[in-house]
Amino acid sequence: MSKLQEIVFSENDMIAVIAPHPDDECLGIAAALLKVPKQTDIYVLTDGSHGCKDCSIEEEIVVRKRQFEEEMEYVKPHAWHWLGIEDTKLKEENDISDKIDFTKYTKVFMPELDSVHPDHVAATQLCCDAIRKQEAKPECYSYEICKPFHEPSHYIDITGLEEEKAKLIRCHKDQVIQEQIAIALNAFRASQMIFHDYKYVECFMSIDPYSRPDTPDILFKLYELEDDPEAFARLEQNGIEIKKVMPMDITKVYEFIRDNFARAWADEALPALINGDCHVAVRGREILAFHTIDTPAKGFMGPTGVIPKARRNGILRALTINGLKAMKAKGYKYVVFGMTHPRSSYMIKKMPGAVVIPSSAGAYNDKI
């Protein structure tokens, strides 16, 4: 931690803060909002409508926007923008370059790419795509949202501003549980910087948008596939089964994928659903996860998705091995994992037989 570089704001800086949801901006990068508000523009990408189970979607949109406006009234930034994309659906957006002009900014802060929330991942991918498309040249950083990076690269000292940051977070009253976590993380970060007299620190990771944030494809050698009985035994202990999707369940599984992940994923999985190449993890009659093979192209694995409440049960690993076995039974010698999420990529790369395919993001340039 002592080798981190300090981010210093100059009077010539123009700063863009990208918030997938209303409150991400103050949880992760309150430093810009409190230190240089007149040089900071804030973009809230979604309407936050899925942020509270006690309200209807329509009610929650009104609540979240009102709470965000209260925070902005206190901060008084240079500008703020409410894009209003439906919460949890950001990954269905293809382009935001017509909504945000990155060429006018010297520094851009966005969420971490390795996040469990798909909106956070989508926000960073969309921003990096737009920066490349516009040939913009800002310094780019991802910020922590209540969870520490493994290896941060930069920091900003917010000692003395911690109560102001807490006040911003408290504007979002139906999300107030985040306050204690965020401030504790900042205190933890400061405690790691033993050569400085800091009390509260926000940490960041430098991003190069031109290196493409997309995870490269991974080639897997099926002849090196190793079984993992323990992975399947763990599912059994938790009352979870892997089942092949039958024709009478196609609509049910399609809607599960569409509603919990993305319509684009559901459409991508449709050929596998029709051809009997989709498996699901279920507990009783409840679907927890899905996995497909031979999509989006022959010899490809995925997409795969596990709903948040079912994660950390080993479902992803078991479904992956199950899919690899199915591909091997079809006669394949090699398969490709396409554009895997960073967490999935980490697991797959550790498996014997996995090889990263360099410069493979271009394989998807023919999408409409």
C-alpha positions as CSV (number, residue, x, y, z in Angstrom):
1,M,0.0,0.0,0.0
2,S,2.9,2.4,0.6
3,K,3.7,2.4,-3.1
4,L,0.4,3.8,-4.2
5,Q,0.4,6.9,-6.3
6,E,-1.7,9.9,-5.0
7,I,-4.3,11.3,-7.4
8,V,-4.0,15.1,-7.3
9,F,-6.6,17.4,-8.7
10,S,-5.4,20.5,-10.5
11,E,-7.3,23.6,-11.4
12,N,-7.3,22.5,-15.0
13,D,-9.0,19.2,-14.4
14,M,-12.5,18.4,-15.6
15,I,-13.7,15.3,-13.9
16,A,-16.5,12.8,-14.9
17,V,-17.9,10.5,-12.2
18,I,-19.8,7.5,-13.7
19,A,-22.3,6.0,-11.3
20,P,-24.3,3.0,-12.4
21,H,-26.8,3.7,-9.6
22,P,-27.7,6.8,-7.5
23,D,-25.3,6.5,-4.5
24,D,-22.3,4.8,-6.2
25,E,-20.8,8.2,-6.7
26,C,-20.6,9.1,-3.0
27,L,-19.7,5.5,-1.9
28,G,-16.7,5.3,-4.2
29,I,-15.4,8.7,-5.2
30,A,-16.7,11.3,-2.7
31,A,-13.3,12.9,-2.9
32,A,-14.1,14.5,-6.3
33,L,-17.6,15.6,-5.1
34,L,-16.2,17.2,-1.9
35,K,-12.8,18.5,-3.0
36,V,-13.5,19.8,-6.5
37,P,-17.3,19.9,-7.0
38,K,-17.1,22.8,-9.5
39,Q,-14.9,20.7,-11.7
40,T,-16.9,17.5,-11.5
41,D,-19.8,16.2,-13.6
42,I,-21.8,13.2,-12.3
43,Y,-23.5,10.8,-14.6
44,V,-26.1,8.4,-13.0
45,L,-26.7,5.7,-15.7
46,T,-29.7,3.8,-14.2
47,D,-32.8,4.8,-12.4
48,G,-32.0,2.7,-9.3
49,S,-35.5,1.2,-9.5
50,H,-34.5,-2.2,-8.2
51,G,-32.8,-0.9,-5.1
52,C,-35.5,-1.5,-2.5
53,K,-37.8,-4.5,-2.2
54,D,-40.3,-2.6,-0.1
55,C,-41.3,-0.3,-3.0
56,S,-42.7,-0.8,-6.4
57,I,-40.4,-0.1,-9.4
58,E,-42.3,3.1,-10.2
59,E,-42.2,4.3,-6.6
60,E,-38.5,3.5,-6.2
61,I,-37.6,5.5,-9.3
62,V,-39.1,8.6,-7.7
63,V,-37.5,7.9,-4.3
64,R,-34.0,7.3,-5.7
65,K,-34.1,10.4,-7.9
66,R,-35.3,12.6,-5.1
67,Q,-32.6,11.3,-2.8
68,F,-29.9,11.8,-5.5
69,E,-31.2,15.4,-6.0
70,E,-30.9,16.0,-2.3
71,E,-27.2,14.9,-2.5
72,M,-26.6,17.1,-5.5
73,E,-28.2,20.1,-3.8
74,Y,-25.6,19.7,-1.0
75,V,-22.6,19.0,-3.3
76,K,-23.5,21.6,-6.0
77,P,-21.3,20.0,-8.7
78,H,-20.5,21.6,-12.1
79,A,-23.3,19.4,-13.6
80,W,-25.2,16.2,-13.0
81,H,-27.0,14.0,-15.5
82,W,-29.7,11.3,-14.9
83,L,-29.7,8.9,-17.9
84,G,-32.6,6.9,-16.5
85,I,-31.7,3.4,-18.0
86,E,-33.6,0.7,-16.2
87,D,-31.8,-0.7,-13.2
88,T,-30.2,-4.1,-13.8
89,K,-30.6,-3.6,-17.6
90,L,-27.5,-1.6,-18.3
91,K,-25.8,-4.6,-19.8
92,E,-28.4,-4.5,-22.6
93,E,-27.1,-1.1,-23.7
94,N,-24.8,-1.1,-26.7
95,D,-23.5,2.5,-26.8
96,I,-23.5,5.5,-24.5
97,S,-21.1,7.6,-26.6
98,D,-24.0,9.8,-27.7
99,K,-24.9,10.5,-24.1
100,I,-21.5,11.3,-22.6
101,D,-18.7,13.3,-24.3
102,F,-15.5,12.0,-22.8
103,T,-13.3,14.3,-24.8
104,K,-13.9,17.2,-22.4
105,Y,-12.6,15.4,-19.3
106,T,-9.1,15.0,-18.0
107,K,-10.1,12.4,-15.4
108,V,-12.9,9.8,-15.4
109,F,-13.9,7.6,-12.4
110,M,-16.0,4.5,-13.0
111,P,-16.8,1.3,-11.1
112,E,-14.5,-1.8,-10.9
113,L,-14.7,-4.2,-13.8
114,D,-14.4,-7.2,-11.5
115,S,-17.7,-6.6,-9.7
116,V,-20.5,-9.0,-8.8
117,H,-23.0,-6.5,-10.0
118,P,-23.6,-6.7,-13.8
119,D,-24.5,-2.9,-13.9
120,H,-21.1,-2.0,-12.6
121,V,-19.3,-4.2,-15.1
122,A,-21.5,-2.9,-17.9
123,A,-20.9,0.7,-16.9
124,T,-17.1,0.4,-17.1
125,Q,-17.2,-1.6,-20.4
126,L,-19.6,1.0,-22.0
127,C,-17.4,3.9,-20.9
128,C,-14.2,2.4,-22.2
129,D,-15.9,1.6,-25.5
130,A,-17.1,5.2,-25.7
131,I,-13.7,6.6,-24.8
132,R,-12.1,4.6,-27.6
133,K,-14.8,5.5,-30.1
134,Q,-14.4,9.2,-29.3
135,E,-10.6,8.9,-29.2
136,A,-10.7,10.7,-25.9
137,K,-7.6,10.8,-23.6
138,P,-8.6,11.1,-20.0
139,E,-6.9,9.5,-17.1
140,C,-9.3,6.6,-16.0
141,Y,-9.7,5.0,-12.6
142,S,-12.1,2.5,-11.2
143,Y,-13.3,3.1,-7.6
144,E,-14.1,0.7,-4.8
145,I,-17.7,0.3,-3.8
146,C,-17.8,-1.2,-0.3
147,K,-15.4,-4.0,-1.3
148,P,-11.6,-3.6,-1.5
149,F,-9.5,-4.1,-4.6
150,H,-6.9,-6.9,-4.5
151,E,-4.2,-4.5,-5.7
152,P,-5.2,-0.8,-5.9
153,S,-2.8,1.5,-7.7
154,H,-3.9,5.0,-6.6
155,Y,-5.4,6.8,-3.6
156,I,-6.9,10.1,-2.4
157,D,-6.7,11.2,1.2
158,I,-10.1,12.2,2.5
159,T,-9.1,12.6,6.2
160,G,-11.3,15.4,7.6
161,L,-14.0,14.8,5.0
162,E,-15.3,11.5,6.3
163,E,-18.3,13.0,8.0
164,E,-19.1,14.9,4.9
165,K,-18.9,11.7,2.9
166,A,-21.2,10.0,5.4
167,K,-23.7,12.9,5.1
168,L,-23.8,12.3,1.3
169,I,-24.4,8.6,1.7
170,R,-27.2,9.3,4.2
171,C,-29.0,11.3,1.5
172,H,-29.8,7.8,0.1
173,K,-32.0,6.8,3.0
174,D,-33.2,3.5,1.7
175,Q,-29.6,2.5,1.1
176,V,-28.1,3.8,4.4
177,I,-26.7,0.5,5.4
178,Q,-23.8,1.2,3.0
179,E,-22.6,4.1,5.1
180,Q,-20.9,2.0,7.8
181,I,-19.3,-0.3,5.2
182,A,-17.9,2.5,3.0
183,I,-16.4,4.6,5.9
184,A,-14.9,1.4,7.5
185,L,-13.3,0.5,4.1
186,N,-11.8,4.0,3.9
187,A,-10.4,3.7,7.5
188,F,-9.1,0.2,6.7
189,R,-7.3,1.6,3.6
190,A,-5.7,4.4,5.7
191,S,-4.5,1.9,8.3
192,Q,-2.6,0.1,5.6
193,M,-0.6,3.2,4.6
194,I,1.8,3.0,7.5
195,F,4.1,5.8,6.3
196,H,1.3,8.4,6.2
197,D,-0.7,10.0,9.0
198,Y,-4.0,9.4,7.2
199,K,-7.3,8.4,8.9
200,Y,-9.5,7.9,5.8
201,V,-8.4,7.1,2.3
202,E,-10.3,6.2,-0.9
203,C,-8.5,3.8,-3.2
204,F,-8.6,3.3,-7.0
205,M,-7.2,1.2,-9.8
206,S,-5.8,2.8,-13.0
207,I,-7.6,1.7,-16.2
208,D,-6.3,1.9,-19.7
209,P,-9.5,2.0,-22.0
210,Y,-7.4,1.4,-25.1
211,S,-6.2,-2.0,-23.8
212,R,-9.8,-3.1,-24.1
213,P,-11.4,-4.2,-20.8
214,D,-13.0,-7.2,-22.4
215,T,-11.7,-10.5,-21.1
216,P,-10.0,-12.4,-23.9
217,D,-11.5,-15.7,-25.0
218,I,-10.0,-18.9,-23.4
219,L,-9.3,-22.1,-25.4
220,F,-9.8,-25.3,-23.4
221,K,-8.2,-28.6,-24.3
222,L,-10.9,-31.2,-23.6
223,Y,-8.4,-34.0,-23.7
224,E,-6.9,-32.5,-20.5
225,L,-10.2,-32.3,-18.7
226,E,-10.1,-33.4,-15.1
227,D,-13.3,-34.4,-13.3
228,D,-14.1,-32.9,-9.9
229,P,-16.4,-35.2,-8.0
230,E,-16.2,-32.9,-4.9
231,A,-17.8,-30.1,-6.9
232,F,-20.9,-32.2,-7.6
233,A,-20.9,-33.6,-4.0
234,R,-21.0,-30.1,-2.7
235,L,-24.1,-29.3,-4.7
236,E,-25.8,-32.5,-3.5
237,Q,-25.1,-31.5,0.1
238,N,-26.8,-28.2,-0.5
239,G,-29.8,-29.8,-2.1
240,I,-28.9,-28.6,-5.6
241,E,-29.2,-30.6,-8.8
242,I,-28.0,-30.1,-12.4
243,K,-30.7,-30.8,-14.9
244,K,-31.0,-30.8,-18.7
245,V,-33.7,-28.4,-19.9
246,M,-36.6,-30.3,-21.3
247,P,-38.7,-28.8,-24.2
248,M,-41.7,-28.1,-21.9
249,D,-39.4,-25.8,-19.7
250,I,-37.9,-23.8,-22.5
251,T,-40.1,-20.7,-21.9
252,K,-39.6,-20.9,-18.1
253,V,-35.8,-21.0,-18.5
254,Y,-35.7,-18.3,-21.2
255,E,-37.7,-16.0,-18.9
256,F,-35.4,-16.8,-16.0
257,I,-32.4,-15.8,-18.0
258,R,-34.1,-12.7,-19.4
259,D,-35.3,-11.5,-16.0
260,N,-32.2,-12.2,-13.9
261,F,-29.5,-11.4,-16.4
262,A,-30.2,-9.8,-19.7
263,R,-32.5,-10.2,-22.7
264,A,-29.4,-10.5,-24.9
265,W,-28.3,-13.5,-22.9
266,A,-31.7,-15.1,-23.2
267,D,-31.6,-14.7,-26.9
268,E,-28.1,-16.0,-27.1
269,A,-29.1,-19.1,-25.1
270,L,-32.2,-19.7,-27.2
271,P,-30.5,-22.1,-29.7
272,A,-29.2,-24.1,-26.8
273,L,-32.6,-24.3,-25.2
274,I,-34.1,-25.5,-28.4
275,N,-31.3,-28.0,-29.2
276,G,-31.1,-29.5,-25.7
277,D,-27.8,-27.9,-25.0
278,C,-28.8,-25.9,-21.9
279,H,-28.5,-27.2,-18.3
280,V,-29.8,-25.5,-15.1
281,A,-29.0,-25.8,-11.4
282,V,-32.1,-26.2,-9.4
283,R,-33.1,-26.5,-5.7
284,G,-36.4,-28.2,-5.8
285,R,-38.3,-26.3,-8.5
286,E,-36.4,-23.1,-8.1
287,I,-33.9,-22.3,-10.8
288,L,-30.6,-21.0,-9.5
289,A,-28.3,-20.9,-12.5
290,F,-28.0,-21.9,-16.2
291,H,-25.3,-22.9,-18.6
292,T,-25.3,-23.4,-22.4
293,I,-23.0,-25.0,-24.9
294,D,-22.5,-24.4,-28.6
295,T,-23.5,-20.7,-28.3
296,P,-23.0,-18.1,-29.6
297,A,-21.0,-20.2,-32.1
298,K,-20.1,-23.9,-32.6
299,G,-17.6,-25.0,-30.1
300,F,-18.2,-22.2,-27.7
301,M,-19.2,-22.5,-24.0
302,G,-21.6,-20.1,-22.3
303,P,-23.3,-17.9,-21.5
304,T,-23.5,-19.0,-17.8
305,G,-25.2,-17.2,-15.0
306,V,-25.8,-17.8,-11.3
307,I,-28.3,-15.6,-9.4
308,P,-26.6,-13.6,-6.5
309,K,-28.2,-15.5,-3.6
310,A,-26.9,-18.8,-4.9
311,R,-23.3,-17.8,-5.5
312,R,-20.4,-19.2,-3.4
313,N,-22.0,-22.7,-3.5
314,G,-19.7,-24.1,-6.2
315,I,-22.5,-24.0,-8.8
316,L,-20.3,-22.2,-11.4
317,R,-17.6,-24.8,-11.3
318,A,-20.0,-27.7,-11.4
319,L,-21.9,-26.3,-14.3
320,T,-18.7,-25.5,-16.2
321,I,-17.3,-29.1,-15.8
322,N,-20.8,-30.5,-16.7
323,G,-20.7,-28.4,-19.9
324,L,-17.2,-29.5,-20.8
325,K,-18.2,-33.1,-20.3
326,A,-21.2,-32.5,-22.7
327,M,-18.9,-30.9,-25.3
328,K,-16.5,-33.9,-25.0
329,A,-19.3,-36.3,-25.5
330,K,-20.3,-34.4,-28.7
331,G,-16.8,-35.2,-30.1
332,Y,-15.1,-31.9,-29.6
333,K,-11.4,-31.8,-28.8
334,Y,-11.3,-28.1,-28.0
335,V,-13.8,-25.5,-26.8
336,V,-13.8,-21.8,-26.4
337,F,-15.0,-19.7,-23.4
338,G,-16.0,-16.5,-25.0
339,M,-15.8,-13.1,-23.2
340,T,-15.9,-14.5,-19.7
341,H,-16.6,-12.4,-16.7
342,P,-13.3,-11.7,-14.8
343,R,-14.4,-14.0,-11.9
344,S,-15.3,-16.8,-14.2
345,S,-12.1,-16.2,-16.2
346,Y,-10.0,-16.5,-13.0
347,M,-11.5,-19.9,-12.2
348,I,-11.2,-21.2,-15.8
349,K,-7.6,-20.1,-16.2
350,K,-6.6,-22.2,-13.2
351,M,-8.1,-25.4,-14.8
352,P,-5.6,-27.7,-16.6
353,G,-6.0,-27.3,-20.3
354,A,-7.0,-23.6,-20.4
355,V,-5.1,-21.2,-22.7
356,V,-5.8,-17.5,-23.1
357,I,-6.4,-16.5,-26.8
358,P,-4.6,-13.1,-27.2
359,S,-6.4,-10.2,-29.1
360,S,-9.6,-12.2,-29.3
361,A,-12.1,-9.4,-28.5
362,G,-12.4,-8.6,-32.1
363,A,-14.3,-11.9,-32.7
364,Y,-17.5,-10.0,-31.6
365,N,-17.2,-7.0,-33.9
366,D,-19.9,-8.4,-36.2
367,K,-22.7,-8.0,-33.7
368,I,-25.5,-5.7,-35.0
